[in-house]
C-alpha cells in the first residue's frame, strides 16, 4: 500500500517506520517532548532521510504544526 501513495502523514507510530523504510515521503507530527530518536532541533533524522519532522512550538498546540504541514504540502 505504501508504494502506491504520494506520502504519509502520521504521529510517531509504526506506520512512520514502515513508510520511512520504504523511502516514502513521510511527515511526522511531533509533540515538544517527543522521543529522543527524532532529535530536538532539526527537521530530519539520520535514520530516515525521507522523513519530515514537524514539531509543536508550544505544548498542546497543534496549530503551528498543521500550518507548517500545509505549507510543505503546497510547495
Secondary structure, 3 states (H helix, E strand, C coil): CHHHCCCEEECCCHHHHHHHHCCCCEEEEECCCCCHHHCCCCCCCCCCCCEEEEECCCCCCCHHHHHHHHHHHCC
